[in-house]
Amino acid sequence: MWDPNNMFLNGPYAPWREEGEAFDLEIEGQLPDELNGALYRMSANPWYRPGDPSRYHWFEGDGMVHALFLRDGRASYRNRYVETAGLQLERQQGRSIYGGFMNGRAAPLPPGTPPVKSPANTNVKLFDNRLLVFCEADVPHELRPDTLETVNQRYDFGGAITGPLTAHHKVDPANGDILTFGNIDGTVTWFRADCHGEILERHTVDLGFPTFTHDYVVTTDYAIFLVNPAMFRVEHMIKCLPSTVWEPETLDTCRWAVLHRRTGEMTWVEASDAFTQTHFLNAYQDGTRIVIDGHRVPRFGPTWKEVESPPPGGDWNWWFSEMVATPWRWELDLATGKSKDSQVTDILGEFPRINDERTGQSHRYGYYATTRGAGDWFTDGMAKHDYLTGETSMQTVDGVLTSPNEPEFVPRPGATAEDDGWLLSTWWDPTTDRSEVIVQEAQDFTATPIARIKLNHRIPLTVHGSWSDAADLDAAVRSA
């Protein structure tokens, strides 16, 4: 591939540029009769060779949507690139002209070229009878939920939102409202929209710094953001510098920004030290306390000193490959403005998920992809953590597969227990260079998976995604 030394262009990350579909996929085991719908996943998948492959980062590849359709015990698959304005411009030029916002570009953009490309590569969800692709660089792109054809490069909530939105919206399980935000140079605007995309509430808050806010959490009454020393500076992208820099000289600790969802009132809570969240699991209220679960790293991004010095061995991603996330719990006391925190388990990992029906409410279980530490690849297994007993269970599929992505929890129809359902995740078989979608009984987490769906090729390691049941999918296809 384009650079054998860049981990993000090899192994489970290596681009797969072929678009297509496959039917009646091979299934080892048996799919549950009730499991009918679509699993959507996003991967970063560069169409053109990056201008400087040594600087290429996983977050920068062109977005490709992968859809696994399950019906009556059978499985089919389709994948397609998101036709962004930036990708279309590069196709006109016949080469890569964007990229490098994480590590800085090797050369300036051609004259007259728009300064920022939205790769549309981070998250995908069925909303408002549309399949929306989310990326922090812009508003979502709209795709057909069945063919994955790009039909609109801007889903802007009826013109109400013009700036970038987070890829980590939340959905209120009580009414289907989407809860989202945009961060422009440290000014956060939080939105609540109903299931048809009409904006119902918005509040704006100044975080004081252009801090990195990839994810956030909500409770019944609050939206909570972490202000941390990782600074995202848009102007660096124009100057060919890394966009996100670890700046303890600017902010030497963290603090929590707690926004009341209805009044807009702000409460600030000091954190105990400096760190960056990677992804949050969930949050909930307990009296005057807010309990937050998620994963953290000691820092995110190179320091200024490291930016100014050549990277070791020309590896621009060394700081990322050495970054391993740890599950933590934070408790914020709104009455005192103080917080306390603790590490949840010593089983490292990333991409935490819950049963989404517990969003903003108390949860017992969390699921995430594990890693034993910095090594060849990012993930190597799957974990289920019980926050009541403190037990963490592991699934490795007997070591045959590796590099699983973020797990997706699908509740069993009529379930009453929080973990009564299935976990779906995509794994890589390095011996065949093909991917498999693993279906597990969440309540029997360590048992042999009940089904292994064999794909015909490798899906580049995906970022985020979602599940849509058959009824919602059918309604969206009818309205498309």
C-alpha positions as CSV (number, residue, x, y, z in Angstrom):
1,M,0.0,0.0,0.0
2,W,1.0,3.7,-0.2
3,D,3.2,3.7,2.9
4,P,4.2,0.4,4.6
5,N,5.2,2.2,7.7
6,N,2.0,4.0,8.4
7,M,-0.3,1.8,10.4
8,F,-3.4,3.6,9.1
9,L,-2.7,2.5,5.6
10,N,-2.1,-1.2,6.4
11,G,-3.6,-4.2,8.0
12,P,-7.2,-3.7,9.2
13,Y,-7.0,0.0,8.2
14,A,-5.9,-0.5,4.6
15,P,-8.3,1.1,2.1
16,W,-10.9,-1.0,0.2
17,R,-12.1,1.2,-2.7
18,E,-14.4,-1.2,-4.4
19,E,-18.1,-0.5,-4.1
20,G,-20.7,-3.2,-4.6
21,E,-23.2,-5.6,-3.0
22,A,-23.4,-9.2,-2.0
23,F,-26.4,-11.5,-1.3
24,D,-27.0,-14.7,0.7
25,L,-23.8,-14.3,2.7
26,E,-22.3,-17.4,4.3
27,I,-23.4,-17.7,8.0
28,E,-21.7,-19.9,10.5
29,G,-24.4,-20.5,13.2
30,Q,-27.9,-19.1,13.0
31,L,-29.3,-15.6,13.1
32,P,-32.2,-15.1,15.6
33,D,-35.6,-14.9,13.9
34,E,-36.3,-11.5,15.5
35,L,-33.1,-9.9,14.3
36,N,-34.3,-8.0,11.2
37,G,-33.0,-4.6,10.1
38,A,-29.8,-3.0,9.0
39,L,-26.4,-2.5,10.7
40,Y,-24.8,0.7,9.3
41,R,-21.1,1.3,9.8
42,M,-18.7,4.1,8.7
43,S,-15.1,3.6,7.6
44,A,-12.4,6.2,6.6
45,N,-11.3,5.0,3.2
46,P,-9.1,7.3,1.1
47,W,-9.9,7.2,-2.6
48,Y,-6.6,8.7,-3.8
49,R,-3.1,8.3,-2.5
50,P,-2.6,10.9,0.2
51,G,-0.3,13.8,-0.8
52,D,2.1,12.7,1.9
53,P,1.3,9.1,3.1
54,S,3.5,9.4,6.1
55,R,1.2,12.2,7.5
56,Y,-2.0,10.4,6.7
57,H,-4.2,9.8,9.8
58,W,-7.2,7.4,10.2
59,F,-9.6,10.4,10.8
60,E,-9.0,11.8,7.3
61,G,-10.0,9.1,4.8
62,D,-13.0,9.5,2.6
63,G,-16.2,8.2,4.1
64,M,-17.5,4.8,3.0
65,V,-20.9,3.5,4.3
66,H,-21.2,-0.2,4.9
67,A,-24.7,-1.7,5.4
68,L,-25.5,-5.2,6.5
69,F,-29.1,-6.1,5.9
70,L,-30.6,-9.0,8.0
71,R,-33.9,-10.5,7.0
72,D,-35.5,-13.9,8.0
73,G,-32.2,-15.4,8.9
74,R,-30.4,-14.3,5.8
75,A,-27.8,-11.5,5.3
76,S,-26.8,-9.2,2.4
77,Y,-24.3,-6.4,2.2
78,R,-23.7,-3.1,0.3
79,N,-21.0,-0.4,0.5
80,R,-20.7,3.0,-1.1
81,Y,-18.6,6.1,-0.9
82,V,-20.3,9.3,0.4
83,E,-20.1,11.7,-2.6
84,T,-18.8,14.8,-0.7
85,A,-18.0,18.0,-2.5
86,G,-14.3,17.5,-1.6
87,L,-14.2,14.0,-3.1
88,Q,-15.9,15.3,-6.2
89,L,-13.3,18.1,-6.5
90,E,-10.5,15.6,-6.1
91,R,-11.9,13.4,-8.8
92,Q,-12.0,16.4,-11.1
93,Q,-8.3,17.0,-10.3
94,G,-7.5,13.3,-10.5
95,R,-5.5,13.4,-7.3
96,S,-5.7,14.0,-3.6
97,I,-5.6,17.7,-2.7
98,Y,-7.0,17.5,0.8
99,G,-6.0,15.6,3.9
100,G,-3.5,16.0,6.7
101,F,-5.6,18.1,9.2
102,M,-4.4,15.9,12.1
103,N,-0.7,16.0,11.3
104,G,-0.4,19.0,8.9
105,R,-0.3,19.0,5.2
106,A,3.0,18.5,3.3
107,A,2.1,21.4,0.9
108,P,-0.6,24.2,0.7
109,L,-3.8,23.6,-1.1
110,P,-4.1,24.8,-4.8
111,P,-5.2,28.4,-5.2
112,G,-8.9,28.9,-5.0
113,T,-9.6,25.6,-3.3
114,P,-12.0,25.6,-0.4
115,P,-9.9,25.4,2.7
116,V,-11.7,22.5,4.4
117,K,-13.0,19.2,3.2
118,S,-15.7,17.3,5.0
119,P,-14.7,13.6,4.6
120,A,-18.1,12.5,6.0
121,N,-16.5,9.5,7.6
122,T,-17.4,9.3,11.3
123,N,-21.0,8.2,12.1
124,V,-24.2,7.1,10.4
125,K,-27.7,6.9,11.6
126,L,-31.3,6.7,10.3
127,F,-33.1,9.9,11.3
128,D,-36.2,11.6,9.9
129,N,-36.6,8.8,7.4
130,R,-33.1,9.6,6.0
131,L,-29.8,8.0,6.4
132,L,-27.5,10.7,7.7
133,V,-23.7,10.6,7.7
134,F,-22.1,12.8,10.5
135,C,-18.6,14.3,10.6
136,E,-17.4,17.3,12.7
137,A,-16.4,19.3,9.6
138,D,-19.9,20.1,8.4
139,V,-23.6,19.4,8.7
140,P,-24.6,15.8,7.8
141,H,-24.8,14.3,4.4
142,E,-28.1,12.6,3.4
143,L,-28.1,9.1,1.7
144,R,-30.7,6.7,0.6
145,P,-31.1,4.0,3.3
146,D,-31.2,1.1,0.8
147,T,-28.9,2.0,-2.1
148,L,-26.6,4.3,0.0
149,E,-26.7,6.8,-2.8
150,T,-25.8,10.4,-1.7
151,V,-28.9,12.5,-2.4
152,N,-28.0,15.7,-0.5
153,Q,-24.7,17.0,0.6
154,R,-26.3,19.2,3.3
155,Y,-29.0,18.1,5.8
156,D,-29.2,21.3,7.7
157,F,-32.3,20.8,9.8
158,G,-34.5,23.0,7.5
159,G,-31.8,25.7,7.3
160,A,-31.6,26.2,11.0
161,I,-28.0,24.9,11.4
162,T,-25.3,26.2,9.1
163,G,-22.1,25.3,10.9
164,P,-20.4,22.0,11.8
165,L,-22.1,19.4,14.0
166,T,-20.6,16.7,16.2
167,A,-20.6,13.2,15.0
168,H,-21.7,12.2,18.5
169,H,-25.3,13.3,18.7
170,K,-27.6,11.6,21.3
171,V,-31.1,10.4,20.8
172,D,-33.7,10.9,23.6
173,P,-35.2,7.4,24.1
174,A,-38.4,8.9,25.4
175,N,-39.4,10.7,22.2
176,G,-36.7,10.3,19.5
177,D,-35.5,13.8,19.8
178,I,-31.9,14.3,18.5
179,L,-29.6,16.1,20.9
180,T,-26.5,17.6,19.2
181,F,-24.0,20.4,19.2
182,G,-21.5,22.3,17.2
183,N,-18.2,23.8,18.5
184,I,-16.6,26.7,16.6
185,D,-13.4,27.9,18.3
186,G,-14.6,27.1,21.8
187,T,-18.1,28.5,21.3
188,V,-20.6,25.6,21.7
189,T,-24.2,25.7,20.5
190,W,-26.4,22.9,21.7
191,F,-29.5,21.9,19.9
192,R,-32.6,19.8,20.5
193,A,-34.5,18.8,17.4
194,D,-37.6,16.6,17.1
195,C,-37.7,13.4,15.1
196,H,-38.6,15.4,12.0
197,G,-35.6,17.7,12.3
198,E,-37.4,20.8,13.6
199,I,-35.2,22.7,16.1
200,L,-37.0,23.0,19.4
201,E,-34.3,24.4,21.7
202,R,-30.8,25.9,21.4
203,H,-28.3,27.3,23.9
204,T,-24.8,28.8,23.3
205,V,-22.0,28.7,25.8
206,D,-18.4,29.9,25.6
207,L,-16.0,27.2,26.9
208,G,-13.2,29.7,27.1
209,F,-10.8,27.7,25.0
210,P,-10.9,26.1,21.5
211,T,-10.9,22.7,23.3
212,F,-11.3,19.4,21.6
213,T,-14.9,18.2,22.1
214,H,-15.3,15.1,20.0
215,D,-17.9,13.7,22.3
216,Y,-20.2,14.8,25.1
217,V,-23.0,13.3,27.4
218,V,-26.5,14.2,28.3
219,T,-28.8,13.5,31.3
220,T,-32.4,14.2,31.8
221,D,-31.7,17.8,32.6
222,Y,-28.1,18.5,31.4
223,A,-25.6,18.5,28.5
224,I,-22.1,18.1,29.8
225,F,-18.8,18.9,28.0
226,L,-15.2,18.4,29.0
227,V,-12.8,21.4,28.7
228,N,-9.3,19.9,28.4
229,P,-5.8,20.9,27.2
230,A,-6.2,19.4,23.7
231,M,-6.8,22.5,21.6
232,F,-8.4,22.3,18.2
233,R,-7.2,25.3,16.1
234,V,-8.8,25.7,12.7
235,E,-6.2,28.2,11.6
236,H,-3.5,25.5,11.8
237,M,-5.1,23.6,8.9
238,I,-4.4,26.6,6.6
239,K,-0.8,26.9,7.9
240,C,-0.1,23.2,7.2
241,L,0.3,22.5,10.9
242,P,-1.5,19.8,13.0
243,S,-4.9,20.9,14.0
244,T,-5.0,19.5,17.5
245,V,-2.2,20.2,19.9
246,W,-1.7,19.2,23.6
247,E,-1.3,22.5,25.3
248,P,-0.9,22.3,29.1
249,E,0.8,25.7,29.0
250,T,-2.6,27.1,27.9
251,L,-4.8,25.0,30.3
252,D,-3.1,22.8,32.9
253,T,-6.1,20.9,34.1
254,C,-9.7,20.0,33.0
255,R,-13.1,21.3,34.0
256,W,-16.6,20.2,33.2
257,A,-19.1,22.6,31.6
258,V,-22.6,21.6,32.7
259,L,-25.4,23.2,30.6
260,H,-29.0,23.0,31.8
261,R,-30.9,21.8,28.8
262,R,-34.0,24.0,29.4
263,T,-32.8,27.1,31.1
264,G,-29.3,27.5,29.5
265,E,-27.8,28.0,32.9
266,M,-24.2,27.0,33.2
267,T,-22.4,25.2,36.1
268,W,-18.6,24.7,36.1
269,V,-17.1,21.8,38.0
270,E,-13.3,21.4,38.4
271,A,-11.7,18.1,37.4
272,S,-8.8,16.6,39.4
273,D,-6.2,16.5,36.6
274,A,-5.4,16.9,32.9
275,F,-6.6,14.4,30.4
276,T,-8.7,14.0,27.3
277,Q,-11.9,12.0,26.8
278,T,-11.9,9.8,23.8
279,H,-15.5,8.6,24.0
280,F,-18.2,8.7,26.7
281,L,-20.4,5.7,27.6
282,N,-23.3,7.5,29.3
283,A,-24.3,9.8,32.1
284,Y,-27.1,10.1,34.6
285,Q,-28.3,12.1,37.5
286,D,-28.4,10.9,41.1
287,G,-29.7,13.8,43.3
288,T,-27.3,16.7,43.0
289,R,-24.6,14.4,41.5
290,I,-24.0,13.6,37.8
291,V,-22.3,10.3,37.2
292,I,-20.4,10.0,33.9
293,D,-18.8,6.9,32.5
294,G,-16.3,6.9,29.6
295,H,-12.8,6.4,28.4
296,R,-9.8,8.8,28.8
297,V,-6.2,9.1,27.7
298,P,-3.4,11.1,29.3
299,R,-3.3,13.5,26.4
300,F,-4.5,13.9,22.8
301,G,-2.2,15.4,20.2
302,P,1.4,16.3,20.0
303,T,2.9,19.1,22.1
304,W,4.2,22.3,20.5
305,K,7.7,21.1,21.1
306,E,6.9,17.9,19.3
307,V,5.3,19.8,16.4
308,E,8.4,21.8,16.0
309,S,10.7,18.8,16.0
310,P,10.8,16.1,13.3
311,P,8.8,13.0,14.4
312,P,10.8,9.9,15.4
313,G,11.6,7.9,12.3
314,G,9.3,10.0,10.2
315,D,6.3,8.5,11.9
316,W,3.8,11.3,12.2
317,N,1.2,9.1,14.1
318,W,3.6,7.9,16.8
319,W,1.7,9.8,19.5
320,F,-1.6,8.3,18.5
321,S,-0.3,4.7,18.3
322,E,1.1,5.0,21.9
323,M,-2.2,6.4,23.2
324,V,-4.3,3.7,25.0
325,A,-7.6,4.6,26.6
326,T,-8.8,3.5,30.0
327,P,-12.4,3.2,31.4
328,W,-13.1,5.8,34.1
329,R,-16.0,7.1,36.1
330,W,-16.5,10.8,37.1
331,E,-18.9,12.1,39.7
332,L,-19.8,15.8,39.6
333,D,-21.4,17.4,42.6
334,L,-23.4,20.4,41.4
335,A,-24.1,21.6,44.9
336,T,-20.4,21.9,45.8
337,G,-18.8,22.3,42.3
338,K,-16.4,19.5,43.1
339,S,-15.8,16.2,41.4
340,K,-14.1,12.9,42.1
341,D,-13.1,10.2,39.7
342,S,-11.8,6.6,39.6
343,Q,-10.6,4.0,37.1
344,V,-13.3,1.5,36.4
345,T,-11.2,-1.5,35.3
346,D,-7.6,-2.2,34.1
347,I,-8.9,-3.8,30.8
348,L,-8.0,-1.1,28.3
349,G,-10.1,-0.3,25.3
350,E,-12.2,2.1,23.2
351,F,-15.5,2.7,21.5
352,P,-17.8,2.2,24.6
353,R,-21.5,1.6,24.0
354,I,-24.6,0.9,26.0
355,N,-28.1,-0.2,25.4
356,D,-29.2,3.1,23.8
357,E,-32.6,2.9,25.6
358,R,-30.6,3.9,28.7
359,T,-29.2,7.1,27.2
360,G,-29.2,9.8,30.0
361,Q,-30.5,7.3,32.5
362,S,-28.7,5.0,35.0
363,H,-27.1,2.0,33.4
364,R,-25.6,-1.2,34.6
365,Y,-23.8,-2.5,31.6
366,G,-21.3,-1.1,29.1
367,Y,-19.6,-2.7,26.1
368,Y,-16.4,-1.8,24.4
369,A,-13.6,-3.0,22.1
370,T,-10.5,-3.9,24.1
371,T,-6.7,-3.6,23.6
372,R,-3.9,-5.1,25.6
373,G,-1.8,-2.0,25.0
374,A,0.1,-0.2,22.2
375,G,1.0,-2.7,19.5
376,D,0.4,-3.7,15.9
377,W,-3.3,-2.9,15.8
378,F,-5.8,-0.9,17.8
379,T,-8.3,-3.5,19.1
380,D,-8.1,-7.2,19.9
381,G,-11.3,-8.3,21.8
382,M,-14.6,-7.2,23.2
383,A,-15.5,-6.5,26.9
384,K,-18.7,-6.2,28.9
385,H,-18.5,-4.4,32.1
386,D,-21.0,-4.7,35.0
387,Y,-21.0,-1.5,36.9
388,L,-23.0,-3.1,39.8
389,T,-20.6,-6.0,40.5
390,G,-17.4,-4.5,39.0
391,E,-16.9,-7.6,36.8
392,T,-15.5,-7.3,33.3
393,S,-16.1,-10.2,30.9
394,M,-14.1,-10.8,27.7
395,Q,-14.8,-12.2,24.3
396,T,-12.0,-12.9,21.9
397,V,-13.6,-15.4,19.4
398,D,-10.9,-17.9,20.5
399,G,-8.2,-15.6,19.0
400,V,-9.1,-16.5,15.4
401,L,-10.2,-12.9,14.6
402,T,-8.9,-9.5,15.7
403,S,-9.5,-5.8,15.3
404,P,-13.2,-5.6,16.3
405,N,-15.0,-2.3,15.9
406,E,-17.4,-0.5,18.2
407,P,-20.1,-3.0,19.4
408,E,-23.8,-2.3,18.6
409,F,-26.4,-3.4,21.1
410,V,-29.8,-4.5,19.6
411,P,-32.5,-5.0,22.2
412,R,-34.6,-8.2,21.9
413,P,-38.2,-7.3,21.1
414,G,-40.2,-7.1,24.3
415,A,-37.0,-7.2,26.5
416,T,-37.3,-6.1,30.1
417,A,-33.7,-6.6,31.2
418,E,-31.1,-4.0,30.2
419,D,-28.8,-6.6,28.6
420,D,-31.4,-8.8,27.0
421,G,-30.4,-8.5,23.3
422,W,-27.6,-9.0,20.9
423,L,-24.2,-7.4,20.3
424,L,-23.1,-7.0,16.7
425,S,-19.5,-6.2,15.8
426,T,-17.2,-6.4,12.8
427,W,-13.9,-8.3,13.2
428,W,-11.0,-8.9,10.8
429,D,-9.5,-12.3,9.9
430,P,-5.8,-11.6,9.1
431,T,-5.3,-15.0,7.5
432,T,-8.0,-14.4,4.8
433,D,-8.0,-10.6,4.9
434,R,-11.8,-10.7,5.1
435,S,-14.2,-9.4,7.7
436,E,-16.9,-11.1,9.7
437,V,-19.9,-9.7,11.6
438,I,-20.2,-11.4,14.9
439,V,-23.5,-11.8,16.7
440,Q,-23.4,-12.4,20.4
441,E,-26.0,-13.0,23.1
442,A,-25.3,-10.1,25.4
443,Q,-26.5,-12.0,28.5
444,D,-24.1,-14.9,27.6
445,F,-21.2,-12.7,26.6
446,T,-18.3,-15.1,26.9
447,A,-20.1,-18.0,25.0
448,T,-19.4,-18.9,21.4
449,P,-21.1,-16.3,19.2
450,I,-24.5,-17.5,17.9
451,A,-23.6,-16.4,14.3
452,R,-20.6,-15.4,12.3
453,I,-21.5,-13.6,9.0
454,K,-18.7,-14.0,6.5
455,L,-18.1,-11.0,4.2
456,N,-16.4,-11.4,0.9
457,H,-13.7,-8.8,1.6
458,R,-12.2,-6.8,4.4
459,I,-14.1,-3.7,5.7
460,P,-11.5,-1.1,6.7
461,L,-11.6,-0.7,10.5
462,T,-14.8,1.3,11.1
463,V,-15.4,4.2,13.4
464,H,-19.0,4.4,14.5
465,G,-22.4,3.2,13.3
466,S,-26.0,2.3,14.3
467,W,-28.7,-0.3,14.0
468,S,-32.1,0.3,12.4
469,D,-34.9,-2.2,12.9
470,A,-36.9,-3.4,9.9
471,A,-40.0,-1.3,10.6
472,D,-38.0,2.0,10.6
473,L,-35.9,0.9,7.7
474,D,-38.9,0.0,5.6
475,A,-40.6,3.4,6.4
476,A,-37.5,5.3,5.4
477,V,-37.2,3.4,2.1
478,R,-40.9,4.0,1.3
479,S,-40.4,7.8,1.8
480,A,-37.1,8.0,-0.1
